Amino acid sequence: MSFPQFAFNNIRRNGRAYIAFFLSSVFMVMIFFAYAVFIYHPYVKELPMGDTTATGMQVASIIVYVFAFFFVMYSISAFLKSRNKEFGILTILGAEPAQIRKLVILENMLIGCLSIIAGIGGGMLLSKLFLMLTTRFIGMDDLPFYFPVKAILITIGAFLLLFFCISLFTLIFIGNKRTLELLTGTSKPKKEPKASWFFSLLGLTLLTIGFVVLRSKLSGGTILLAAVTGIAGTYFFYSQLSVLIIHLLKRNRKTVWHGTRLLWISEMSYKMKDNARMLFMVTVVIAIASMSAVVILSLDQENREQFTNNDFAIQYNVYTPTDQMDMSAINSALETAGLDYQQVYLEYFWSDADQSAVSVMPLSHYNRFNTILGKETFQLDSNSALFVDSRNEKDQAQIDRNRFRNFSEGDTLTLNLEAGPMQARVTATDVEPRFATLIYSTGVVVLPDEKFEEITQQVHENRLSGKVLYQIPAWGHAVPDRHSSEAMVSDQLLSFADTIRSDNASDENYSGYLSTRYGDFERFRQGTALFTFLGIFIGLIFSISSASFLYFRLHTDLEADGKMVHSLSKMGLSFQEMKRSSTVQIAILFFLPIGVALIETLVVVKPFLTEFGITNYTMPVLTVFGAFVLAQTFYFIVIRSRYIASLRKMMV
């Protein structure tokens, strides 16, 4: 039997140990290949968002590649430790250290080559589906299938290099151990795990620093500090603090010495210490994937809320107001589509009222705005004013910047104008939070038309602004699909927006710009859809790989656990008690990282989303962690059943 045949037989006979690692590697190769198929598609650059999407795919493929490196490294190191006795027997039979190293390299490269072949094969079968899903999800035109020669070569080269480099690195794990060390490496009695008070407190301190830093003003430095302290604190939590907590818990005999608690709590101190690095990696991976997904889903949720809360489907923002605004192009498009509409023009300028930033507009415009929205209208005397509170709870930063002051009926306000101060008595008040986003103001002063005309004669033209708003009842507030009337009319208007702008141009200056509710929504949705799509596939890899990590560790510990269960069964341990104890231990290993990742995600995403004015992120958090819990529950049920079945065979 040749050496390559010997390596192949080793893999075949250890199929149960290698199968999860092999399938996870295949999946990573397949995802990397799918991204490469899109990146190097000849028609991608011709698409509206082609370059942006290709760049996003490149970043995602790099993340997959880097993660694959650490995943394979950890998996192989776990296998090698479990095979110490096998290497010791080979040494007794006359194998030299160089031959054992050659065997390990051959096995790793053989698994790597099989993974690459299977991954590319699966990727080729699913590439058309992947291209279709990508374009449909992001909202681009479909891409035709092509034979991805470049993607195949890059995938083969990248993963051959990865498996070869890792094969060289794994030689470090073998070292030059003596034969007796190899033979007894996995059967040595374990010392009771100990935890350092110093490092436990250091871990708590680092996590606290990360929490406090994120509550201060966010910047590149604070984010980096929070990331470093959070990751380091998580490692010390698993390697030191968790072991210390279990050690302190074991001192309470009244709680621990009850049923199978003594068994599984005693075992957990060993498993937490042995699996600290694995639990740390899984937690960091889940936390990063969850943070990204929660932020993206929250932004998408906010985008949908902005759409449904927007009463005006079309807006023309005027830079230089004129007496005759030509909106014929927009009106014609709406009439051709058979749509009824209501139009309102708001003219305003920004000023200062008793050191509070406000916008000033005429009464007729404000009444017309209220009429369209079904609100009451107002009447004003020549020297009176209406004050509108337009604060929005999501724009606290804007409120702080504007030095907001709330005026009540009977107050006298002073407008600081270019020609000098002007006083007006507030005879009425109103609340209209829509102005916070429509004209970017937290306070609006409404004056009689004559007074407004008088003031604007003294205001420079470049300080005046205007906005033409269209309300179209037939479109409602529900988010439409790509083939709806709103989508098609919006695309049509945006396609000849330059014509509308030139029709209203004053001298050589542009008069303004056209925006539509659907256009803004779709542009933002496409941007977040790209990251959502990439995050789904990266999240799949992380989820499958985290389950594989746990499977590897349980398989590695199976021999030692089997001996313990065999001895305990002689002393009277029943199958149900063993099953209950093993279930609790496996559940902690599977679900503790998700719990820690949930806490870290909530701590991190709150200040980030607050920067975007987003305070409601309950559904994104429930969606993301619900998906992770469902996936982990599936893996838990499968792996638990296999693990308990293996232990049952070792009982008396």
N, C-alpha and C positions, 0 to 999 in steps of 0.2 A: 504494500500500500504506500503510495507516494505521500509526500508531505501535504500538498494541496488537498488530496483525498481525505487525509486525517483531519485537516481543518474543517472540511465540509461535513464530515461525520460528526465532529464535535458540535457544530451548529445544529445539525439535524436531530441529534439526540438530546440537545438542550432546547428543543423547539418551544416548550412551554415558557421558558425564561426569555427567549428571544422574540417571541411573536409580537408582544405589545410594542417592544422597541422597534422592530422591523416595520410594523404598520404605522407607527407614529412618524418614522423616518420617511416612509413612502408618502404620507400625507403632506409632510413639510416640503418634500421635493415637488409634489404635484402642485401645491399652492405657489411655490416659487416659480415653477414653470408656467403656470397660468398667468401670473403677473408679467413674466417675460414675454409671453405670447401677445399680451396687450401692448406692452411698452414698445415692442419692435414691429407692431402692425404697420404696414406701409400707408394706411389711410388715416391713422390716428391724428397726425398733424393737421389734416384738413378739417377736422371737427372743431366746433366753436370752443369747446373746453378741452381739446385734445392734449395740448402741451401740459396744462395743469394736471389733468388726470394721469398722464404718463409720468409726470414728476412724482405725484402721490404714490403711484404704483412702485416706482423705484425706491422711495423711502420705505414703503411697506415690505418690499422684497429684501432690503437690507436688514430690517428688523427681524424678518423671518430667518434670514441667514445667520445673524448673530445669535439669535435664540437657539437655532439648531445646533450651533457650535457648543454652547453650554449644556444643552439637553443631551447631546450625544456623549460629551465628556463625562457628565455625571452618570449617565446610564452605564457606560463601559466601566467606569471605576467601581460601580456597585457590583457588576458581574465579576470583575477580576477578584474582588475581595471574597466573594462567595466561592471562588474556584481555587482558593489557596491549597486545599487538600489535594485537588487534582494535579496542580503544578508540583506539589511535594512528591506525589507518587511517580510522576514523570521523571523527576530528578533522581529518585531511587532507581528507576529503570535505566538510567544512564543519559537522560536528556541534559544537554548543556544549557546554561542560561541564555545563550545566543539563540538556541533552537526554540526555547519557550517564547522568547521575544518575537522570533520569526512567525511562530504559530499564532500569536496574538495579532500581529500585523495582518497576516493572511486572513484570519477570521473577520477582523474588522473591515478589511477592504472587500471581502466577499459579500458581507452583509451590505456594505455601502453600495457596491455595484448592483446588487439585486434590488436595493431600494431605489436607485437612480433609474434602472430599467422599468421597474413597476410604476414609479412615480411619473415618468415621462409617458409611459403607455397609458396610464389612467388620465393624465393631463391631455393627451391627444384626443382621447375619446370624449372628454368633457370640455375641450377648448371652445367648441362652437357654442355650447350652452353657457360657458363662462363669459364669452364675448357678448352674447345676447343679454344675459343678466346684467352685466356691467353697464351696457348702453341704456337698457331700459330703466335700471335703477337710478342712474344719474340723469337720465332724460336726454340722451343723445341719439343720433341716427344709428341704425344697426350697422355693424361692421361685417363684411363678407369673410368667409373662412379662407385661410391661406396656409401653406405648409411652412411651419415656423423653423426653418433651418437654424437661424441665428439664435433663437430662443433655446433650441435643443443643445447646441454647442455650448452656450453660456451655462446652462444648467448642468450639463455633464462636467464641464471644467470646474465650475464652482464647487460642486459637491464631491468630486474626486479629490480636489485639494483639501476640502474640509475633512473628509474621512481619513486621508493620508496624514494630515497634520495631527489629528486627534490620535491616530494609531501611534505616532511617534511620542506624543505626550503621555499616552497610557503606559509606556515603558517605565515611566517614573514610578507608577503605582506598584509595579512588580519589584523593582529594585534588585538587590542581591541578597535576599533573605536566605537564611540557612534552611536546610531541608526540614529540620524539626520545627522551625517556626512556621513553615508552610503547612505542615501536617496538622499542627495544633492551632493554627491561626483562628479558625472559626469555632473551635471547641473549647477554647480557654474560658474559664469562668470569668464573668464580667465583674468588675469592681462596682461597688455602689456609686451611682453618679453623685457628684458633689457640685454645688453651685457657689459662686463667690458673691458675698454680700456687696463687695465693691462694684463688680461688673453688673450686678442686678440693679443697684442704685444708679449706676452710670446709664444703663439702658432706660430707666424711668426718667432720668434727667434729660437725656437726648430726645426722648419722645415729647417731653414737656417743652423743651426748647423749640422743637419743630412746630408744636401747637401754638405757642406764644408768637413765634415769628410770623406765622400765617395770619395772625390777627392784627399785625401791624400793616403799614402801607406796603403793598406788593411792589416788588422790583426784581430785576434779574438776580441781584445778590441775595435778597431774602428768599426767593424761590429756590435758589441753589442751596442755601443753608438749610432750609426746611427739608429738601430732598435728601441731603447728606445725613442730617441728624435723624430723620425719620427712618431711613433705610438701616443705618447703624443701630438705632434703638430697637427696630424690629428684630434684628439678628440677636441682640443681647436678650430680648424678651424670650426668644425660643431657647437659646443656648444656656441662659443663666436664670432669668426670672421665673420662667415656667417650672423649671426643676426645683427652684427654691420654694415656690408655692406648694408643689406636691410634697416636698420634704416637710414643710410646716404642717401640711394637712395630715400627714402620716402620724404626727405626734398626738393628734386627737383620736385616741383609741375608741372613744364612744361613737364617733362618726365612721371611722374607717373599718373597725372590726365588726362588720355586719354583712353577712351573706358573701357575695362575690366581690364586694367593694375592696376588701383587703387584697384580693388577687389582682384586679385590674388597676387599682391605684398604685400598687407596688410595681406592676409591670410598666405603667405609663411613665414613671420616672426614668426608666431605662429607654423607653421608646422616644420620649421627648428629647433626651440627650443624644441618642443615636441619630434621630431624624431631624435634628435642629436645622442643619443646612438645607435639607430638602423642604421642610416646612417654611423656612425663610424664603427660599426661591419661589415656592408656589404662592406664598402670600404676596410677595412683591409683584409677581407676574399678574395675579388676579387683580391686585390693587391698581396697577398701571392701566390694565385693560379696562377696568371698571370706571376709573376716573375719566379716561378718554371717552368712553361710551356715554357716561352720565352727562358730561359737558356737551357732547354733540347732540344727544337727545333733548337736553334742556334747551339748547339753542333752537333746535327744530320746533320744539313745543312753543317757545316764545315767538318764533316766526309765524306759526299758525295762529297764535292768539292775536298778534298784531294784524294779521289778515282779517280775522273775524271781527275785530274791534274797529276796523277801518270802515267808516260809512261812505267814503268817497273813492270810487273805483279808478278815477282818472284825475290827475292833478297836473296843472301847468304852472310852474313856478316862474314868476315874472321878476326879472332883474330891474328893468326900467319901465315902470308903469306908463301907459299912454291912455288917452281918452278913448281910442278906438282899438280894442283888442280883437284881433281877427282869429276867431276860433272855428272858422267855417270848415276846416279840414276835419276836425274832431267831430263837429256836429254832423257833417255829411256821412262820416263813417258810422256813426251811431244810428242815423236815420236809415241808411242803407241796410243795416242789420235789423231794422224794425224794432229798435229799442226806444222806450220812453226814458227821458232823463230830466233832471233838474240841475240847474247850473247856478253857482254863486261865485261872486268875485270878492275877495278880501284884499283891501289895500291897507297897509300898516307901515309904521316905522318904529324903531326901538328908541327908547328914551330913558330918563331917570326920574323917578317920583320919590322925593324924600329919601334918596340914596338906595332906592329899591329899583332894580332893573325891570322895566315893563315894556309892553308893546302898546301902541296907540292906534285905534282904528275908528272909522266913522260909524254912527249909529245905524244908518240904512244897511250897511254891509252886515253888521252883526245881527240885525233883525231878520234879514234875508236868510242868514245862516241858521237862525233859530227856527224860522218857518219851515225850512226843508227838514229839519230834525224833529218837527212837531213840538217845539218848545214855545214858551210865552215870549211876546215881544215887549219892548219898552218905549217909553216916551221920556225925553229929556228937555229941560229948560236950557236957555242959552249959556248959562254959567254953571250948569250942573254936569256931573259925570257919572258913569256907571263903572264900577270896579268888578272885574271878573277874576275870580280865583281859579287859575288853570293849573294848579299843582297836580302832579301825578306821583303816586307813592313810589313808582319805580325810578323816578328821576331825582332822587335826593341830592345827588352830586350837583345837578343843575340848580336845584333850589338853593343850595349853599353858595354856589357861584353867584347867583342873582341877588343875594342879600334880600330875600323875600320879606315884604311887610304886608300884612293883611289889613285893608281898610274896611271900615264899617260905615253904615249909613250915618250921615251927620258929620263925618270926618272931612277935613279939608286937605287936599293933596296939592303938592306943588310940582309941576312938570318943569324940569330944567331943559329949556329949548335954546337953540342957537341965538334967537333974538332976545333971550332973557327968560326969567322964570314966569310961569303962568299958573295961577291958582284956580282950582275948581272944587265945588262942593259935591261930595259923593251922596247922591240921592237914592241910589239903588245898588244892589249887589247881586252877583250871580256866580254860579260854579260851572266851569266847562273844562274838564281835564283834557279834552281833545286838543286844545291849543298847545299843550305841552309838546306834542309831536308835530302838529300842523305848522305852527309858526315859532316853535322853539322858545316858548315864553311861559313863565310860571305866574305872571300877572298881566292883565290886559286892562287898559283904560279906554273906555268907549266915550267919545265926545259927540255932540250934535254935529250934523254934516257941515253946517255953516262954519262952526268953530274949527272943525278939522280942515276944511278948505282954506281957511284963513292961515292956519299954522303951516300947512304944506307949501304955501307960497314962499315961506321963509326957510324951508328945509331943502337942502341940496338934493338933486335928483338921485344921486347914487346912494342916498340913505333911505329912499322909499323902496318898498318891496310890495309884491302882489302875488296872489295865488288864485287861480281859477280852479274851482272844485266841481266835479260832476258826480251826482248821486244817480245810480241806475237801479231802480227797485227790482227789476227782473233778475238781476244777478245775485241778490241777497247777500248773505255773509258766509255761506258754506264754501270751503276750499274746493274749487272746481278741478276737473281733470284736464288733460292736454287738449282734448277735442271739444271742449265746451265753447259756448259763444264768447264768454269773457276772455278765454285764452286766445282765441283766434282774432278777436277785435283788438286785444292788447298787442299781439304780435304785429298786426297790421299798422296800428298807430305808431308803435316804436320804430317800425321800418321806415316810415317817412317823417320821423320826428324832426329831422333837419329842415324839411320843407316848412313845417309849422313854425319852427324857430326863425327861419329866414323871413317868413311872411310878417312876423312881428318885430323884426329887427329895427332898431333905431340907429340911424347913420350906419357905422360899420361895426357897431357892438351887437353881440348876441343879446336877445331879449330875455332868454330864460331857457328852461329845459322841461321836457315832458317826462312824467313818470306815471306808471300805472300800478295799481294794487297787485295785480297778478304778476306783472313783470318783476317787481321788487321781491315778491314772494318766491317766484321761480328761480331768480338769480341766487338768492340766499339758499334755497332748498338744494340747488345743484351743488353749491359749494359744500354744504354739510352732508349731502347724500354721498359724495365721493369719500369723505372720511368715515361715514357710517358704513359704507360698503367695505372699505379696507378694514375697518375695525371688526366687522363681523367675521371675516376670514382669519384675522390675527387672533381674535378671541377664541375661535374654534381650535386653532393650534394650541393656544395656551390651555384651554380646557382639556383637550385630549392629552396633552403632554403632562399636565399636573396629575391626571389620573394615572398616567404611565409611571411617573415618579413614585407614586404611592404603591403601585403594583410591584415595582422593582424592589422597593424596600421590604415589603411584606414577603416577597418571594425569597429575598436574601436571608431574612430572619426565620424562614419557615422551618429549617432544620433545627435550630436552637429552640424555637417555640414548640416544635413537635416533641423534642426530648422532655421538655418541661411538662407538657400536657400528658405525655405517657407516664411520667413519674407521678403526677398528681392524680391521674385516673386510678393508679394502683392504690392511692390513699383514699379513694372514694369520690373523686370529682366526677359528677355526672355529665352527660353530654349537654343537657340543657344549661347547666351552670357554665360549662366551657363556652357554649354558644353565646350566652348572655355576656360573659366577660369579654370575649373576642369582639362581639358586636359593638360594645361601648368603646373599646380601644380603637377599632377601625373608624368608628363614627367620629371620634375626636380628631384623628389624623386627617379625615376627609373634610370635616366641616369647620374645624377651628380656624384654618387659614381664611375661609370665606368670612367668618365672623370678624376676624382681625382686619381683613381687607375692607369690609363694610365700614368699620369704625374709621379707618384711615381715609377712605373715600369721602365720607361725610365731613371729616375735618378739613380735607384739602379742597373739595369742590365748592364749599360754601363761600369762602372769600373770592374764589375765581368767578363764580356766577354772580356774586354781588357786584363785581366790577362791571358786568353787563346789565345790571339792573334786574337780574332774575332772582326771585326769592322763592318761587314754588318749583321745586325739583323732586317732589315726592314720587310722582309716577315714573320718571326716568330711573330713579334709584331702585324702585320696586321692580321695574321691568328688567334692568340689568342683573340685579342680584337674584331675581326670580329665575332668570335663564341659567345663571351659574348654579343655583341650588338644584334646579331640575336636572341639569347635566351631571352634577356631582352625585345626586341621588341615584341616577341610573348606573353610573360607574360603581358607586358604593354597593348597590344591590348585587351587581354581577361579581365584583371582586370579593365581596364578603362571602357569597355562596361558594366560590371556588376555594377560598382560604379555609373556611370552616370544613368543607368537604375533605380537604387535604389533612387537616388536623384530626378529623374524626377517624381517619384510617390509622392514626398513630395511637389511639386510645386503646386501653385494654378491653 
